[in-house]
Amino acid sequence: MPVKIIVAGGFGVGKTTTVGAISEIAPLTTEAEMTMESVGVDDPGGTGKTTTTIAMDFGCVTIDHTLKLYLFGTPGQSRFAFMWDDLIRGALGALVVVDTSRIDDCYPAVDYFERAGLPFAVGVNTFNGQLGYNLDEVRWALAVRDDVPIVPFDARFRGSVRDALLVVLDQALHKAVRMRQS
């Protein structure tokens, strides 16, 4: 069974890295060099990045013989947000990737999925093993409901990404059970 999962968040939080770390195919990326024309429009925010995703990232991973995840990474720049409505069509859940050094950058993604009613989990990217803040502080800063999981993960490592995506699948399953019972 194919399942569509969205990987979202602000610029430079590790969305492309997340998709690439777990995809069993060479991921499709739409990275483009940031040019002088983007100065004042695209803000690398001290990330040192020189590229940005301009459409989406795509990868897939087989969970078992009955389940295959299709991962769609959103662009992080706000000027590409118009694409999100199309990207989430048919998705069962989302992973919102957060960099605690720039937590403000993930507010639009959290707000978007709350408004859309799409189950999501927050994945706090532990760059170089550093969490930055404890998960209760992250929950408070994001003002997310208690039923939204917040998990630490490292976008560079397949097993860590797998564990975060399994939390998203669990959220989607819980929503489906609740809908069936009502």
PyMOL commands that place a pseudoatom at each C-alpha (Angstrom):
pseudoatom trace, name=CA, resn=MET, resi=1, chain=A, elem=C, hetatm=0, pos=[0.000, 0.000, 0.000]
pseudoatom trace, name=CA, resn=PRO, resi=2, chain=A, elem=C, hetatm=0, pos=[1.473, 3.360, -0.986]
pseudoatom trace, name=CA, resn=VAL, resi=3, chain=A, elem=C, hetatm=0, pos=[1.403, 6.064, 1.698]
pseudoatom trace, name=CA, resn=LYS, resi=4, chain=A, elem=C, hetatm=0, pos=[2.256, 9.709, 1.080]
pseudoatom trace, name=CA, resn=ILE, resi=5, chain=A, elem=C, hetatm=0, pos=[4.115, 11.539, 3.863]
pseudoatom trace, name=CA, resn=ILE, resi=6, chain=A, elem=C, hetatm=0, pos=[5.148, 15.198, 3.808]
pseudoatom trace, name=CA, resn=VAL, resi=7, chain=A, elem=C, hetatm=0, pos=[8.474, 16.436, 5.220]
pseudoatom trace, name=CA, resn=ALA, resi=8, chain=A, elem=C, hetatm=0, pos=[8.155, 20.156, 5.964]
pseudoatom trace, name=CA, resn=GLY, resi=9, chain=A, elem=C, hetatm=0, pos=[9.749, 22.971, 7.918]
pseudoatom trace, name=CA, resn=GLY, resi=10, chain=A, elem=C, hetatm=0, pos=[11.686, 26.166, 7.510]
pseudoatom trace, name=CA, resn=PHE, resi=11, chain=A, elem=C, hetatm=0, pos=[14.661, 26.876, 5.299]
pseudoatom trace, name=CA, resn=GLY, resi=12, chain=A, elem=C, hetatm=0, pos=[17.779, 24.839, 6.052]
pseudoatom trace, name=CA, resn=VAL, resi=13, chain=A, elem=C, hetatm=0, pos=[16.307, 22.645, 8.809]
pseudoatom trace, name=CA, resn=GLY, resi=14, chain=A, elem=C, hetatm=0, pos=[17.204, 19.358, 7.108]
pseudoatom trace, name=CA, resn=LYS, resi=15, chain=A, elem=C, hetatm=0, pos=[14.213, 18.393, 4.951]
pseudoatom trace, name=CA, resn=THR, resi=16, chain=A, elem=C, hetatm=0, pos=[16.275, 17.431, 1.889]
pseudoatom trace, name=CA, resn=THR, resi=17, chain=A, elem=C, hetatm=0, pos=[18.739, 15.603, 4.134]
pseudoatom trace, name=CA, resn=THR, resi=18, chain=A, elem=C, hetatm=0, pos=[15.864, 13.742, 5.837]
pseudoatom trace, name=CA, resn=VAL, resi=19, chain=A, elem=C, hetatm=0, pos=[14.440, 12.495, 2.539]
pseudoatom trace, name=CA, resn=GLY, resi=20, chain=A, elem=C, hetatm=0, pos=[17.886, 11.580, 1.230]
pseudoatom trace, name=CA, resn=ALA, resi=21, chain=A, elem=C, hetatm=0, pos=[18.928, 9.703, 4.370]
pseudoatom trace, name=CA, resn=ILE, resi=22, chain=A, elem=C, hetatm=0, pos=[16.140, 7.151, 4.124]
pseudoatom trace, name=CA, resn=SER, resi=23, chain=A, elem=C, hetatm=0, pos=[15.144, 6.963, 0.472]
pseudoatom trace, name=CA, resn=GLU, resi=24, chain=A, elem=C, hetatm=0, pos=[15.877, 3.633, -1.148]
pseudoatom trace, name=CA, resn=ILE, resi=25, chain=A, elem=C, hetatm=0, pos=[16.103, 5.369, -4.510]
pseudoatom trace, name=CA, resn=ALA, resi=26, chain=A, elem=C, hetatm=0, pos=[18.299, 8.296, -5.441]
pseudoatom trace, name=CA, resn=PRO, resi=27, chain=A, elem=C, hetatm=0, pos=[16.052, 11.110, -4.235]
pseudoatom trace, name=CA, resn=LEU, resi=28, chain=A, elem=C, hetatm=0, pos=[14.678, 13.635, -6.651]
pseudoatom trace, name=CA, resn=THR, resi=29, chain=A, elem=C, hetatm=0, pos=[15.709, 17.075, -5.481]
pseudoatom trace, name=CA, resn=THR, resi=30, chain=A, elem=C, hetatm=0, pos=[15.048, 20.481, -6.937]
pseudoatom trace, name=CA, resn=GLU, resi=31, chain=A, elem=C, hetatm=0, pos=[17.920, 22.326, -5.309]
pseudoatom trace, name=CA, resn=ALA, resi=32, chain=A, elem=C, hetatm=0, pos=[18.964, 25.532, -7.037]
pseudoatom trace, name=CA, resn=GLU, resi=33, chain=A, elem=C, hetatm=0, pos=[21.768, 27.964, -6.320]
pseudoatom trace, name=CA, resn=MET, resi=34, chain=A, elem=C, hetatm=0, pos=[20.694, 31.110, -4.515]
pseudoatom trace, name=CA, resn=THR, resi=35, chain=A, elem=C, hetatm=0, pos=[21.676, 34.049, -6.686]
pseudoatom trace, name=CA, resn=MET, resi=36, chain=A, elem=C, hetatm=0, pos=[22.265, 37.740, -6.114]
pseudoatom trace, name=CA, resn=GLU, resi=37, chain=A, elem=C, hetatm=0, pos=[18.674, 38.323, -7.251]
pseudoatom trace, name=CA, resn=SER, resi=38, chain=A, elem=C, hetatm=0, pos=[17.463, 36.455, -4.171]
pseudoatom trace, name=CA, resn=VAL, resi=39, chain=A, elem=C, hetatm=0, pos=[19.259, 38.745, -1.692]
pseudoatom trace, name=CA, resn=GLY, resi=40, chain=A, elem=C, hetatm=0, pos=[16.599, 40.250, 0.531]
pseudoatom trace, name=CA, resn=VAL, resi=41, chain=A, elem=C, hetatm=0, pos=[14.090, 37.602, -0.576]
pseudoatom trace, name=CA, resn=ASP, resi=42, chain=A, elem=C, hetatm=0, pos=[15.770, 34.375, 0.542]
pseudoatom trace, name=CA, resn=ASP, resi=43, chain=A, elem=C, hetatm=0, pos=[17.286, 34.481, 3.992]
pseudoatom trace, name=CA, resn=PRO, resi=44, chain=A, elem=C, hetatm=0, pos=[19.819, 31.733, 4.677]
pseudoatom trace, name=CA, resn=GLY, resi=45, chain=A, elem=C, hetatm=0, pos=[19.641, 32.701, 8.358]
pseudoatom trace, name=CA, resn=GLY, resi=46, chain=A, elem=C, hetatm=0, pos=[23.246, 31.908, 9.159]
pseudoatom trace, name=CA, resn=THR, resi=47, chain=A, elem=C, hetatm=0, pos=[22.953, 28.347, 7.840]
pseudoatom trace, name=CA, resn=GLY, resi=48, chain=A, elem=C, hetatm=0, pos=[25.759, 28.761, 5.346]
pseudoatom trace, name=CA, resn=LYS, resi=49, chain=A, elem=C, hetatm=0, pos=[23.526, 27.217, 2.672]
pseudoatom trace, name=CA, resn=THR, resi=50, chain=A, elem=C, hetatm=0, pos=[23.993, 28.381, -0.898]
pseudoatom trace, name=CA, resn=THR, resi=51, chain=A, elem=C, hetatm=0, pos=[21.141, 26.349, -2.406]
pseudoatom trace, name=CA, resn=THR, resi=52, chain=A, elem=C, hetatm=0, pos=[17.412, 26.124, -1.783]
pseudoatom trace, name=CA, resn=THR, resi=53, chain=A, elem=C, hetatm=0, pos=[14.651, 23.682, -2.706]
pseudoatom trace, name=CA, resn=ILE, resi=54, chain=A, elem=C, hetatm=0, pos=[12.484, 25.382, -5.297]
pseudoatom trace, name=CA, resn=ALA, resi=55, chain=A, elem=C, hetatm=0, pos=[9.764, 22.766, -5.796]
pseudoatom trace, name=CA, resn=MET, resi=56, chain=A, elem=C, hetatm=0, pos=[10.067, 19.589, -3.743]
pseudoatom trace, name=CA, resn=ASP, resi=57, chain=A, elem=C, hetatm=0, pos=[12.154, 16.619, -2.773]
pseudoatom trace, name=CA, resn=PHE, resi=58, chain=A, elem=C, hetatm=0, pos=[10.939, 13.095, -3.442]
pseudoatom trace, name=CA, resn=GLY, resi=59, chain=A, elem=C, hetatm=0, pos=[12.037, 9.740, -2.140]
pseudoatom trace, name=CA, resn=CYS, resi=60, chain=A, elem=C, hetatm=0, pos=[10.535, 6.437, -1.100]
pseudoatom trace, name=CA, resn=VAL, resi=61, chain=A, elem=C, hetatm=0, pos=[11.152, 3.696, 1.419]
pseudoatom trace, name=CA, resn=THR, resi=62, chain=A, elem=C, hetatm=0, pos=[9.596, 0.279, 1.857]
pseudoatom trace, name=CA, resn=ILE, resi=63, chain=A, elem=C, hetatm=0, pos=[8.507, -0.314, 5.455]
pseudoatom trace, name=CA, resn=ASP, resi=64, chain=A, elem=C, hetatm=0, pos=[7.478, -3.951, 4.905]
pseudoatom trace, name=CA, resn=HIS, resi=65, chain=A, elem=C, hetatm=0, pos=[5.893, -6.078, 2.165]
pseudoatom trace, name=CA, resn=THR, resi=66, chain=A, elem=C, hetatm=0, pos=[2.561, -4.266, 2.667]
pseudoatom trace, name=CA, resn=LEU, resi=67, chain=A, elem=C, hetatm=0, pos=[3.626, -0.636, 3.115]
pseudoatom trace, name=CA, resn=LYS, resi=68, chain=A, elem=C, hetatm=0, pos=[5.713, 1.775, 1.051]
pseudoatom trace, name=CA, resn=LEU, resi=69, chain=A, elem=C, hetatm=0, pos=[6.202, 5.422, 2.017]
pseudoatom trace, name=CA, resn=TYR, resi=70, chain=A, elem=C, hetatm=0, pos=[6.434, 8.116, -0.625]
pseudoatom trace, name=CA, resn=LEU, resi=71, chain=A, elem=C, hetatm=0, pos=[8.147, 11.138, 0.898]
pseudoatom trace, name=CA, resn=PHE, resi=72, chain=A, elem=C, hetatm=0, pos=[7.569, 14.635, -0.401]
pseudoatom trace, name=CA, resn=GLY, resi=73, chain=A, elem=C, hetatm=0, pos=[9.795, 17.381, 1.019]
pseudoatom trace, name=CA, resn=THR, resi=74, chain=A, elem=C, hetatm=0, pos=[8.377, 20.889, 0.819]
pseudoatom trace, name=CA, resn=PRO, resi=75, chain=A, elem=C, hetatm=0, pos=[10.376, 23.972, -0.101]
pseudoatom trace, name=CA, resn=GLY, resi=76, chain=A, elem=C, hetatm=0, pos=[11.352, 25.960, 2.995]
pseudoatom trace, name=CA, resn=GLN, resi=77, chain=A, elem=C, hetatm=0, pos=[11.260, 29.468, 1.560]
pseudoatom trace, name=CA, resn=SER, resi=78, chain=A, elem=C, hetatm=0, pos=[7.958, 31.260, 2.189]
pseudoatom trace, name=CA, resn=ARG, resi=79, chain=A, elem=C, hetatm=0, pos=[7.782, 32.438, -1.424]
pseudoatom trace, name=CA, resn=PHE, resi=80, chain=A, elem=C, hetatm=0, pos=[7.226, 28.806, -2.482]
pseudoatom trace, name=CA, resn=ALA, resi=81, chain=A, elem=C, hetatm=0, pos=[4.442, 28.146, 0.068]
pseudoatom trace, name=CA, resn=PHE, resi=82, chain=A, elem=C, hetatm=0, pos=[1.794, 28.284, -2.661]
pseudoatom trace, name=CA, resn=MET, resi=83, chain=A, elem=C, hetatm=0, pos=[2.887, 24.746, -3.662]
pseudoatom trace, name=CA, resn=TRP, resi=84, chain=A, elem=C, hetatm=0, pos=[2.024, 23.201, -0.316]
pseudoatom trace, name=CA, resn=ASP, resi=85, chain=A, elem=C, hetatm=0, pos=[-1.688, 22.742, -1.061]
pseudoatom trace, name=CA, resn=ASP, resi=86, chain=A, elem=C, hetatm=0, pos=[-0.805, 20.603, -4.065]
pseudoatom trace, name=CA, resn=LEU, resi=87, chain=A, elem=C, hetatm=0, pos=[1.946, 18.694, -2.246]
pseudoatom trace, name=CA, resn=ILE, resi=88, chain=A, elem=C, hetatm=0, pos=[-0.264, 17.637, 0.675]
pseudoatom trace, name=CA, resn=ARG, resi=89, chain=A, elem=C, hetatm=0, pos=[-3.130, 16.374, -1.489]
pseudoatom trace, name=CA, resn=GLY, resi=90, chain=A, elem=C, hetatm=0, pos=[-3.509, 12.684, -0.611]
pseudoatom trace, name=CA, resn=ALA, resi=91, chain=A, elem=C, hetatm=0, pos=[-0.975, 12.760, 2.246]
pseudoatom trace, name=CA, resn=LEU, resi=92, chain=A, elem=C, hetatm=0, pos=[-1.701, 10.789, 5.413]
pseudoatom trace, name=CA, resn=GLY, resi=93, chain=A, elem=C, hetatm=0, pos=[0.651, 12.744, 7.653]
pseudoatom trace, name=CA, resn=ALA, resi=94, chain=A, elem=C, hetatm=0, pos=[3.631, 15.049, 7.957]
pseudoatom trace, name=CA, resn=LEU, resi=95, chain=A, elem=C, hetatm=0, pos=[6.921, 15.404, 9.766]
pseudoatom trace, name=CA, resn=VAL, resi=96, chain=A, elem=C, hetatm=0, pos=[7.701, 19.017, 10.653]
pseudoatom trace, name=CA, resn=VAL, resi=97, chain=A, elem=C, hetatm=0, pos=[11.480, 19.319, 10.934]
pseudoatom trace, name=CA, resn=VAL, resi=98, chain=A, elem=C, hetatm=0, pos=[12.688, 21.879, 13.467]
pseudoatom trace, name=CA, resn=ASP, resi=99, chain=A, elem=C, hetatm=0, pos=[16.071, 23.486, 14.082]
pseudoatom trace, name=CA, resn=THR, resi=100, chain=A, elem=C, hetatm=0, pos=[15.920, 24.820, 17.657]
pseudoatom trace, name=CA, resn=SER, resi=101, chain=A, elem=C, hetatm=0, pos=[18.417, 27.563, 16.831]
pseudoatom trace, name=CA, resn=ARG, resi=102, chain=A, elem=C, hetatm=0, pos=[15.797, 28.994, 14.437]
pseudoatom trace, name=CA, resn=ILE, resi=103, chain=A, elem=C, hetatm=0, pos=[12.531, 27.738, 15.881]
pseudoatom trace, name=CA, resn=ASP, resi=104, chain=A, elem=C, hetatm=0, pos=[10.529, 30.668, 14.450]
pseudoatom trace, name=CA, resn=ASP, resi=105, chain=A, elem=C, hetatm=0, pos=[11.118, 29.257, 10.962]
pseudoatom trace, name=CA, resn=CYS, resi=106, chain=A, elem=C, hetatm=0, pos=[8.857, 26.256, 11.623]
pseudoatom trace, name=CA, resn=TYR, resi=107, chain=A, elem=C, hetatm=0, pos=[5.767, 28.170, 12.832]
pseudoatom trace, name=CA, resn=PRO, resi=108, chain=A, elem=C, hetatm=0, pos=[4.278, 28.393, 9.325]
pseudoatom trace, name=CA, resn=ALA, resi=109, chain=A, elem=C, hetatm=0, pos=[4.523, 24.598, 8.867]
pseudoatom trace, name=CA, resn=VAL, resi=110, chain=A, elem=C, hetatm=0, pos=[2.991, 23.832, 12.275]
pseudoatom trace, name=CA, resn=ASP, resi=111, chain=A, elem=C, hetatm=0, pos=[0.175, 26.321, 11.657]
pseudoatom trace, name=CA, resn=TYR, resi=112, chain=A, elem=C, hetatm=0, pos=[-0.421, 24.954, 8.156]
pseudoatom trace, name=CA, resn=PHE, resi=113, chain=A, elem=C, hetatm=0, pos=[-0.855, 21.330, 9.272]
pseudoatom trace, name=CA, resn=GLU, resi=114, chain=A, elem=C, hetatm=0, pos=[-3.010, 22.312, 12.235]
pseudoatom trace, name=CA, resn=ARG, resi=115, chain=A, elem=C, hetatm=0, pos=[-5.341, 24.259, 9.899]
pseudoatom trace, name=CA, resn=ALA, resi=116, chain=A, elem=C, hetatm=0, pos=[-5.330, 21.458, 7.312]
pseudoatom trace, name=CA, resn=GLY, resi=117, chain=A, elem=C, hetatm=0, pos=[-6.160, 18.841, 9.953]
pseudoatom trace, name=CA, resn=LEU, resi=118, chain=A, elem=C, hetatm=0, pos=[-3.318, 16.634, 8.736]
pseudoatom trace, name=CA, resn=PRO, resi=119, chain=A, elem=C, hetatm=0, pos=[-1.763, 14.477, 11.474]
pseudoatom trace, name=CA, resn=PHE, resi=120, chain=A, elem=C, hetatm=0, pos=[1.826, 15.491, 12.097]
pseudoatom trace, name=CA, resn=ALA, resi=121, chain=A, elem=C, hetatm=0, pos=[4.770, 15.016, 14.406]
pseudoatom trace, name=CA, resn=VAL, resi=122, chain=A, elem=C, hetatm=0, pos=[7.519, 17.478, 15.166]
pseudoatom trace, name=CA, resn=GLY, resi=123, chain=A, elem=C, hetatm=0, pos=[11.024, 16.174, 14.566]
pseudoatom trace, name=CA, resn=VAL, resi=124, chain=A, elem=C, hetatm=0, pos=[13.682, 18.198, 16.350]
pseudoatom trace, name=CA, resn=ASN, resi=125, chain=A, elem=C, hetatm=0, pos=[16.812, 17.828, 14.219]
pseudoatom trace, name=CA, resn=THR, resi=126, chain=A, elem=C, hetatm=0, pos=[19.717, 17.192, 16.555]
pseudoatom trace, name=CA, resn=PHE, resi=127, chain=A, elem=C, hetatm=0, pos=[22.501, 18.742, 14.532]
pseudoatom trace, name=CA, resn=ASN, resi=128, chain=A, elem=C, hetatm=0, pos=[25.751, 17.108, 15.650]
pseudoatom trace, name=CA, resn=GLY, resi=129, chain=A, elem=C, hetatm=0, pos=[23.912, 15.348, 18.485]
pseudoatom trace, name=CA, resn=GLN, resi=130, chain=A, elem=C, hetatm=0, pos=[22.897, 18.634, 20.109]
pseudoatom trace, name=CA, resn=LEU, resi=131, chain=A, elem=C, hetatm=0, pos=[19.255, 19.072, 21.099]
pseudoatom trace, name=CA, resn=GLY, resi=132, chain=A, elem=C, hetatm=0, pos=[19.539, 22.723, 22.152]
pseudoatom trace, name=CA, resn=TYR, resi=133, chain=A, elem=C, hetatm=0, pos=[16.356, 22.685, 24.271]
pseudoatom trace, name=CA, resn=ASN, resi=134, chain=A, elem=C, hetatm=0, pos=[14.449, 19.932, 26.006]
pseudoatom trace, name=CA, resn=LEU, resi=135, chain=A, elem=C, hetatm=0, pos=[11.323, 18.693, 24.258]
pseudoatom trace, name=CA, resn=ASP, resi=136, chain=A, elem=C, hetatm=0, pos=[8.949, 20.333, 26.777]
pseudoatom trace, name=CA, resn=GLU, resi=137, chain=A, elem=C, hetatm=0, pos=[10.538, 23.701, 25.985]
pseudoatom trace, name=CA, resn=VAL, resi=138, chain=A, elem=C, hetatm=0, pos=[10.109, 23.048, 22.261]
pseudoatom trace, name=CA, resn=ARG, resi=139, chain=A, elem=C, hetatm=0, pos=[6.440, 22.114, 22.801]
pseudoatom trace, name=CA, resn=TRP, resi=140, chain=A, elem=C, hetatm=0, pos=[5.885, 25.317, 24.764]
pseudoatom trace, name=CA, resn=ALA, resi=141, chain=A, elem=C, hetatm=0, pos=[7.660, 27.451, 22.146]
pseudoatom trace, name=CA, resn=LEU, resi=142, chain=A, elem=C, hetatm=0, pos=[5.607, 25.922, 19.327]
pseudoatom trace, name=CA, resn=ALA, resi=143, chain=A, elem=C, hetatm=0, pos=[2.357, 25.924, 21.326]
pseudoatom trace, name=CA, resn=VAL, resi=144, chain=A, elem=C, hetatm=0, pos=[1.380, 22.555, 19.881]
pseudoatom trace, name=CA, resn=ARG, resi=145, chain=A, elem=C, hetatm=0, pos=[-1.291, 20.351, 21.438]
pseudoatom trace, name=CA, resn=ASP, resi=146, chain=A, elem=C, hetatm=0, pos=[-0.228, 17.624, 23.845]
pseudoatom trace, name=CA, resn=ASP, resi=147, chain=A, elem=C, hetatm=0, pos=[-1.277, 14.935, 21.353]
pseudoatom trace, name=CA, resn=VAL, resi=148, chain=A, elem=C, hetatm=0, pos=[1.282, 16.129, 18.796]
pseudoatom trace, name=CA, resn=PRO, resi=149, chain=A, elem=C, hetatm=0, pos=[4.437, 14.040, 19.277]
pseudoatom trace, name=CA, resn=ILE, resi=150, chain=A, elem=C, hetatm=0, pos=[7.753, 15.856, 19.502]
pseudoatom trace, name=CA, resn=VAL, resi=151, chain=A, elem=C, hetatm=0, pos=[10.735, 13.612, 18.887]
pseudoatom trace, name=CA, resn=PRO, resi=152, chain=A, elem=C, hetatm=0, pos=[14.463, 14.199, 18.580]
pseudoatom trace, name=CA, resn=PHE, resi=153, chain=A, elem=C, hetatm=0, pos=[16.068, 12.800, 15.443]
pseudoatom trace, name=CA, resn=ASP, resi=154, chain=A, elem=C, hetatm=0, pos=[19.134, 13.292, 13.286]
pseudoatom trace, name=CA, resn=ALA, resi=155, chain=A, elem=C, hetatm=0, pos=[18.241, 13.941, 9.650]
pseudoatom trace, name=CA, resn=ARG, resi=156, chain=A, elem=C, hetatm=0, pos=[21.547, 12.439, 8.492]
pseudoatom trace, name=CA, resn=PHE, resi=157, chain=A, elem=C, hetatm=0, pos=[20.928, 8.945, 9.800]
pseudoatom trace, name=CA, resn=ARG, resi=158, chain=A, elem=C, hetatm=0, pos=[18.548, 6.438, 8.229]
pseudoatom trace, name=CA, resn=GLY, resi=159, chain=A, elem=C, hetatm=0, pos=[17.524, 4.747, 11.487]
pseudoatom trace, name=CA, resn=SER, resi=160, chain=A, elem=C, hetatm=0, pos=[16.792, 8.042, 13.179]
pseudoatom trace, name=CA, resn=VAL, resi=161, chain=A, elem=C, hetatm=0, pos=[14.683, 9.244, 10.233]
pseudoatom trace, name=CA, resn=ARG, resi=162, chain=A, elem=C, hetatm=0, pos=[12.871, 5.887, 10.168]
pseudoatom trace, name=CA, resn=ASP, resi=163, chain=A, elem=C, hetatm=0, pos=[11.930, 6.227, 13.838]
pseudoatom trace, name=CA, resn=ALA, resi=164, chain=A, elem=C, hetatm=0, pos=[10.582, 9.756, 13.306]
pseudoatom trace, name=CA, resn=LEU, resi=165, chain=A, elem=C, hetatm=0, pos=[8.531, 8.647, 10.284]
pseudoatom trace, name=CA, resn=LEU, resi=166, chain=A, elem=C, hetatm=0, pos=[7.076, 5.735, 12.259]
pseudoatom trace, name=CA, resn=VAL, resi=167, chain=A, elem=C, hetatm=0, pos=[5.762, 8.294, 14.758]
pseudoatom trace, name=CA, resn=VAL, resi=168, chain=A, elem=C, hetatm=0, pos=[4.039, 10.114, 11.881]
pseudoatom trace, name=CA, resn=LEU, resi=169, chain=A, elem=C, hetatm=0, pos=[2.491, 6.830, 10.716]
pseudoatom trace, name=CA, resn=ASP, resi=170, chain=A, elem=C, hetatm=0, pos=[1.271, 6.168, 14.251]
pseudoatom trace, name=CA, resn=GLN, resi=171, chain=A, elem=C, hetatm=0, pos=[-0.389, 9.613, 14.302]
pseudoatom trace, name=CA, resn=ALA, resi=172, chain=A, elem=C, hetatm=0, pos=[-2.118, 8.894, 10.987]
pseudoatom trace, name=CA, resn=LEU, resi=173, chain=A, elem=C, hetatm=0, pos=[-3.315, 5.513, 12.279]
pseudoatom trace, name=CA, resn=HIS, resi=174, chain=A, elem=C, hetatm=0, pos=[-4.715, 7.089, 15.478]
pseudoatom trace, name=CA, resn=LYS, resi=175, chain=A, elem=C, hetatm=0, pos=[-6.614, 9.654, 13.399]
pseudoatom trace, name=CA, resn=ALA, resi=176, chain=A, elem=C, hetatm=0, pos=[-8.057, 6.928, 11.177]
pseudoatom trace, name=CA, resn=VAL, resi=177, chain=A, elem=C, hetatm=0, pos=[-9.202, 4.913, 14.217]
pseudoatom trace, name=CA, resn=ARG, resi=178, chain=A, elem=C, hetatm=0, pos=[-10.806, 8.007, 15.803]
pseudoatom trace, name=CA, resn=MET, resi=179, chain=A, elem=C, hetatm=0, pos=[-12.628, 8.821, 12.560]
pseudoatom trace, name=CA, resn=ARG, resi=180, chain=A, elem=C, hetatm=0, pos=[-13.881, 5.245, 12.230]
pseudoatom trace, name=CA, resn=GLN, resi=181, chain=A, elem=C, hetatm=0, pos=[-15.188, 5.249, 15.814]
pseudoatom trace, name=CA, resn=SER, resi=182, chain=A, elem=C, hetatm=0, pos=[-17.125, 8.491, 15.394]
for i in range(1, 182): cmd.bond("trace and resi %d" % i, "trace and resi %d" % (i + 1))
show_as sticks, trace
zoom trace
